[in-house]
């Protein structure tokens, strides 16, 4: 064993000078920084309101129109665009990020009420006013707002006597309530108000048309939302609030029966068994997220079970340094590229330099020499991966704070949520996520042994590594399902465990669940190493 370890050391000495290590470290730092900044630049909680000024430019047009032709429609649009400018100025002043924000909902609701009140006032002034204005062709798309508001008011009014005055009173009262909530600027009061209104008036037609401006809370989640009210959460974006919103948005859909499945007009699944297979994976993942979120809500803790790019959650993602460091598993591709460029000649280089004979005439058997080379590839890969992890850890801590990185990680196993050491958990996952990487290394070793060409080994291994990024796309869209039974698409195993879109599509056709993928990789390790062993131990060595 000591001789094997010495051979591994010799491989490091041959392949890595201090200059090469410096280049590798600098390259790793650059990759980590660029990747981190790209991920941090994404803000799925933020809506782009940059188009707003273009919409409000129409005010000038209607101000001119109303002077020449003071119809109700033209008057409406002068009021509409004046109020719209105020609406979006308020959105800007309050730094509202997206349309899910409770203040945005109230401001939008107030804006709608103001348009309805404007129409009601005009109808009260003159019940016989002409309502059927012609639509300007150049502004036909904008005219729909007038007709929608007008039809809503007319439907509520129904031309009943004294109904307009009652409507005005009710809408004005509602507008004042919402303006007061905005002034108080307390999120829990808005939640409390929403729950009271929806509970007391769930059969009231007047409130039903304004449901979209309230916080619609699923019945099963009322007790969880009540926690925010009990704790008087002022901020919609506190950790407790964000965790609760995430919990509410994650849906677990039950598996339908075979009879119900057969009634679907269109299905992305090959058959019912494929549907069940995919759905079981989804349910397993959703339950994991829900359990961790429940634990986080109960103890008001941050969690990283919900990725910052998670499609299940909109408007309430948050970023912790753990979220960044978790992407270390994507860097198995970078590790494989570095190993390919530095060590593809692990066997072929000795053959070309005529140093192979001296090595094979040593006291070690050929099998042990080959094993030491494979062991070197594995150790080198994990050293590089851990090096990148350290760089990630430091950079994420510098950008988002080190405190969370040293806090425990919440994980779900054996039916319960546990708090574990985050660093040890990452290192543990590297062992499992590294199986596809080792499979790729076994292919590299086999190519170097069989072809005795460094160029061929570099070429094939590099192409395979780069293609692994897009391979699930090609597998599904071009029906190349046989590639799913190779280790290449599993190299970035995080795309599998995170249920990337094209992986799930492939899973709907063939059974390539994560466990199956790891089994395929282990099988390739055995086969490729066996081929390498057979060739290496039986090849004649010439001078």
Secondary structure as the mmCIF struct_conf table of DSSP 4:
data_model
#
loop_
_struct_conf.conf_type_id
_struct_conf.id
_struct_conf.beg_label_comp_id
_struct_conf.beg_label_asym_id
_struct_conf.beg_label_seq_id
_struct_conf.end_label_comp_id
_struct_conf.end_label_asym_id
_struct_conf.end_label_seq_id
HELX_RH_AL_P HELX_RH_AL_P1 UNK A 2 UNK A 15
HELX_RH_AL_P HELX_RH_AL_P2 UNK A 18 UNK A 41
TURN_TY1_P TURN_TY1_P1 UNK A 44 UNK A 45
TURN_TY1_P TURN_TY1_P2 UNK A 50 UNK A 51
HELX_RH_AL_P HELX_RH_AL_P3 UNK A 52 UNK A 56
TURN_TY1_P TURN_TY1_P3 UNK A 57 UNK A 57
HELX_RH_AL_P HELX_RH_AL_P4 UNK A 58 UNK A 68
HELX_RH_AL_P HELX_RH_AL_P5 UNK A 72 UNK A 93
TURN_TY1_P TURN_TY1_P4 UNK A 94 UNK A 95
BEND BEND1 UNK A 98 UNK A 98
TURN_TY1_P TURN_TY1_P5 UNK A 99 UNK A 100
BEND BEND2 UNK A 101 UNK A 101
HELX_RH_AL_P HELX_RH_AL_P6 UNK A 102 UNK A 125
TURN_TY1_P TURN_TY1_P6 UNK A 127 UNK A 128
HELX_LH_PP_P HELX_LH_PP_P1 UNK A 133 UNK A 136
HELX_RH_3T_P HELX_RH_3T_P1 UNK A 137 UNK A 139
TURN_TY1_P TURN_TY1_P7 UNK A 140 UNK A 142
HELX_RH_AL_P HELX_RH_AL_P7 UNK A 143 UNK A 157
TURN_TY1_P TURN_TY1_P8 UNK A 158 UNK A 159
TURN_TY1_P TURN_TY1_P9 UNK A 161 UNK A 162
HELX_RH_AL_P HELX_RH_AL_P8 UNK A 163 UNK A 184
TURN_TY1_P TURN_TY1_P10 UNK A 185 UNK A 185
HELX_RH_AL_P HELX_RH_AL_P9 UNK A 187 UNK A 200
BEND BEND3 UNK A 201 UNK A 201
TURN_TY1_P TURN_TY1_P11 UNK A 202 UNK A 203
HELX_RH_AL_P HELX_RH_AL_P10 UNK A 205 UNK A 208
TURN_TY1_P TURN_TY1_P12 UNK A 209 UNK A 210
HELX_RH_3T_P HELX_RH_3T_P2 UNK A 211 UNK A 213
BEND BEND4 UNK A 214 UNK A 214
HELX_RH_3T_P HELX_RH_3T_P3 UNK A 219 UNK A 221
HELX_RH_AL_P HELX_RH_AL_P11 UNK A 222 UNK A 230
TURN_TY1_P TURN_TY1_P13 UNK A 231 UNK A 232
TURN_TY1_P TURN_TY1_P14 UNK A 236 UNK A 237
BEND BEND5 UNK A 238 UNK A 238
HELX_RH_AL_P HELX_RH_AL_P12 UNK A 239 UNK A 249
HELX_LH_PP_P HELX_LH_PP_P2 UNK A 253 UNK A 257
HELX_RH_AL_P HELX_RH_AL_P13 UNK A 258 UNK A 262
TURN_TY1_P TURN_TY1_P15 UNK A 263 UNK A 263
BEND BEND6 UNK A 265 UNK A 265
BEND BEND7 UNK A 268 UNK A 271
HELX_RH_AL_P HELX_RH_AL_P14 UNK A 272 UNK A 299
TURN_TY1_P TURN_TY1_P16 UNK A 300 UNK A 300
BEND BEND8 UNK A 305 UNK A 306
TURN_TY1_P TURN_TY1_P17 UNK A 308 UNK A 309
TURN_TY1_P TURN_TY1_P18 UNK A 311 UNK A 312
BEND BEND9 UNK A 315 UNK A 315
HELX_RH_AL_P HELX_RH_AL_P15 UNK A 321 UNK A 325
HELX_RH_3T_P HELX_RH_3T_P4 UNK A 326 UNK A 331
HELX_RH_AL_P HELX_RH_AL_P16 UNK A 332 UNK A 343
TURN_TY1_P TURN_TY1_P19 UNK A 344 UNK A 347
HELX_RH_AL_P HELX_RH_AL_P17 UNK A 348 UNK A 352
TURN_TY1_P TURN_TY1_P20 UNK A 353 UNK A 354
HELX_RH_AL_P HELX_RH_AL_P18 UNK A 356 UNK A 360
TURN_TY1_P TURN_TY1_P21 UNK A 361 UNK A 361
BEND BEND10 UNK A 362 UNK A 364
HELX_RH_AL_P HELX_RH_AL_P19 UNK A 366 UNK A 400
BEND BEND11 UNK A 402 UNK A 402
HELX_RH_AL_P HELX_RH_AL_P20 UNK A 403 UNK A 406
BEND BEND12 UNK A 407 UNK A 407
HELX_LH_PP_P HELX_LH_PP_P3 UNK A 408 UNK A 408
STRN STRN1 UNK A 409 UNK A 413
TURN_TY1_P TURN_TY1_P22 UNK A 414 UNK A 415
STRN STRN2 UNK A 416 UNK A 420
HELX_RH_AL_P HELX_RH_AL_P21 UNK A 422 UNK A 451
HELX_RH_AL_P HELX_RH_AL_P22 UNK A 454 UNK A 467
TURN_TY1_P TURN_TY1_P23 UNK A 468 UNK A 470
HELX_RH_AL_P HELX_RH_AL_P23 UNK A 471 UNK A 477
TURN_TY1_P TURN_TY1_P24 UNK A 478 UNK A 479
HELX_RH_3T_P HELX_RH_3T_P5 UNK A 481 UNK A 485
BEND BEND13 UNK A 486 UNK A 487
HELX_RH_3T_P HELX_RH_3T_P6 UNK A 488 UNK A 490
BEND BEND14 UNK A 491 UNK A 492
TURN_TY1_P TURN_TY1_P25 UNK A 493 UNK A 493
HELX_RH_AL_P HELX_RH_AL_P24 UNK A 494 UNK A 497
TURN_TY1_P TURN_TY1_P26 UNK A 498 UNK A 499
HELX_RH_AL_P HELX_RH_AL_P25 UNK A 501 UNK A 507
TURN_TY1_P TURN_TY1_P27 UNK A 508 UNK A 509
BEND BEND15 UNK A 510 UNK A 510
HELX_RH_AL_P HELX_RH_AL_P26 UNK A 514 UNK A 538
#
